[in-house]
Amino acid sequence: MTNIVIFASGTGTNAENIARHFADSDVVNVAALFTGNPRAGAIERMERYGVPCRVFSREQWNNPTEIVDELRRLDTRLIVLAGFLSMVHKPIIDAVGGNIINIHPSLLPRHGGKGMWGMNVHRAVLDAGDQESGITIHYVTEEIDGGAIICQRRCPVMLGDTPQSLAERVHQLEYEALPEVIGQLAARL
């Protein structure tokens, strides 16, 4: 059984999807949710699945010794960023041997980097006139959206799309691909 920890900052729909998917798994155990946002919707969603939640302060994040200790105590083998909006510090990446992944709502390297999250990404795709969008699951490094790509899934950009309508299609890709990739990685760890 591979213990994973999910980091999320917002509503937590991807975190909940992961918890639901692996609720009865003999390969993946969702050991905890970590967040720096005490009002994150992800907390309530994860509590429904009995997943413990750890809220950390900005100070703890910037000096992550306690976070690293907790990851080790949980025997964390993989960290999954699911709507987590802070840069991850090297001690946290190192604590899991670089086994930390992120899901990005575009086809990297397009529309990645600083400020490219949520609706900002979908607006950028539409403003650029891209014919397709999608998701990228990639390893996390100290460079924003700079880690090796694990998986990409594509969807068309439709005539008349708004950032919201594009986001809905992209989100469906996230729901399908993220548990699949987690399962594949966990089976190898």
C-alpha positions in Angstrom: 0.0 0.0 0.0 1.4 3.4 -1.0 0.6 6.3 1.2 -0.1 9.6 -0.6 -0.8 13.1 0.7 -2.8 15.5 -1.2 -2.1 19.3 -1.1 -5.0 21.5 -2.0 -5.9 25.2 -1.5 -9.4 25.5 -2.8 -12.7 23.7 -3.3 -11.1 20.3 -3.4 -13.1 18.7 -6.2 -10.0 16.9 -7.5 -9.0 15.9 -4.0 -12.4 14.4 -3.4 -12.3 12.6 -6.7 -9.0 11.0 -5.7 -10.3 10.0 -2.2 -13.5 8.5 -3.8 -11.5 6.6 -6.4 -9.1 5.1 -3.9 -11.5 4.6 -1.0 -11.4 0.8 -1.2 -8.0 0.5 -2.9 -5.3 -2.0 -1.8 -2.7 0.0 -3.8 -3.2 3.6 -2.7 -4.0 5.0 0.8 -4.9 8.7 0.9 -3.1 9.4 4.2 -3.9 13.1 4.6 -4.8 16.4 3.1 -2.4 19.3 3.7 -3.5 22.9 3.1 -2.5 26.4 4.0 -6.1 27.6 3.7 -8.2 27.0 6.8 -11.3 27.8 4.8 -10.5 25.4 1.9 -13.5 23.5 0.7 -11.2 20.5 0.3 -11.2 20.1 4.1 -14.9 19.3 4.4 -14.8 17.1 1.2 -11.9 15.0 2.6 -13.5 14.6 6.1 -16.4 12.8 4.3 -13.9 10.1 3.4 -12.3 10.0 6.8 -9.1 11.6 5.5 -7.3 13.6 8.2 -6.6 17.2 7.3 -3.6 19.3 8.4 -3.7 23.1 8.1 -0.4 24.8 8.2 0.5 28.4 8.7 2.5 30.6 6.2 5.4 30.5 8.7 5.3 26.7 8.8 5.2 26.6 5.0 8.2 29.0 4.7 10.2 26.9 7.2 8.8 23.5 6.4 10.5 21.3 9.1 7.2 20.4 10.8 5.6 19.6 7.4 8.5 17.4 6.4 8.4 15.6 9.7 4.7 15.0 9.3 5.2 13.7 5.8 7.8 11.3 7.1 5.6 10.2 10.0 2.9 9.3 7.5 5.4 7.3 5.4 4.4 9.5 2.4 5.6 8.0 -0.9 3.8 10.4 -3.2 2.5 14.0 -2.9 -0.3 15.1 -5.2 -0.9 18.8 -5.8 -4.6 19.1 -6.6 -5.4 22.8 -6.9 -2.5 23.9 -4.6 -1.4 27.4 -5.3 1.9 27.8 -3.5 5.4 27.1 -4.7 6.8 23.9 -3.2 10.0 24.2 -1.3 12.9 21.9 -1.9 12.8 20.2 1.5 9.3 19.0 0.8 10.2 17.7 -2.7 13.2 16.0 -1.2 11.1 14.4 1.6 9.4 12.2 -0.9 12.4 11.6 -3.2 11.0 13.9 -5.9 7.8 11.9 -6.0 5.5 14.9 -6.2 3.1 15.6 -9.0 0.9 18.5 -10.1 -2.0 18.8 -12.5 -2.0 21.8 -14.7 -5.1 22.9 -16.7 -3.3 23.4 -20.1 -1.0 21.6 -22.4 2.4 22.6 -21.0 4.6 24.3 -21.9 1.9 26.6 -23.3 0.2 28.7 -20.7 2.3 27.7 -17.7 4.4 29.6 -15.2 3.7 32.4 -12.7 0.1 33.5 -12.6 -1.1 30.6 -14.8 -3.7 28.9 -12.7 -7.5 28.4 -12.7 -9.4 30.7 -15.1 -6.3 32.7 -15.9 -5.1 29.6 -17.9 -8.4 29.2 -19.8 -8.6 32.9 -20.6 -5.0 32.7 -22.0 -5.9 29.6 -24.1 -8.9 31.5 -25.6 -7.0 34.8 -26.0 -4.2 32.9 -27.9 -6.8 31.4 -30.3 -5.6 27.8 -29.5 -7.5 25.1 -31.2 -7.1 22.6 -28.4 -6.5 22.6 -24.7 -6.2 19.9 -22.0 -4.3 19.0 -19.0 -0.7 18.2 -18.1 0.3 16.0 -15.1 3.9 16.6 -14.4 6.6 16.2 -11.7 7.1 19.2 -9.4 10.4 20.9 -9.3 11.5 24.3 -7.9 10.7 25.8 -11.3 7.0 26.6 -11.8 5.5 24.1 -14.1 9.0 23.0 -15.1 9.0 19.3 -14.1 9.0 16.4 -16.5 5.6 15.7 -18.1 4.0 12.4 -17.1 0.8 12.6 -19.0 -1.2 15.0 -21.2 -4.8 14.7 -22.3 -6.4 16.9 -24.9 -9.8 18.4 -25.7 -10.9 20.8 -28.4 -11.5 24.5 -28.0 -15.0 25.1 -29.3 -16.4 28.1 -31.2 -18.1 30.3 -28.6 -16.2 28.8 -25.6 -15.9 30.9 -22.5 -13.3 30.3 -19.9 -16.0 28.6 -17.8 -17.1 26.2 -20.6 -13.6 25.3 -21.4 -12.8 24.8 -17.7 -15.6 22.3 -17.5 -14.2 20.1 -20.3 -10.7 20.4 -18.9 -11.9 19.5 -15.4 -13.5 16.3 -16.8 -10.1 15.3 -18.1 -8.5 15.9 -14.7 -11.1 13.7 -13.1 -10.3 10.8 -15.5 -6.5 11.1 -15.7 -5.3 12.0 -12.2 -6.5 8.8 -10.4 -5.1 6.7 -13.3 -1.7 8.3 -13.1 -1.6 8.1 -9.3 -2.5 4.4 -9.5 0.3 3.8 -12.0 2.9 5.7 -10.0 1.9 4.2 -6.7 2.2 0.7 -8.1 5.9 1.4 -8.8 6.8 3.0 -5.5 
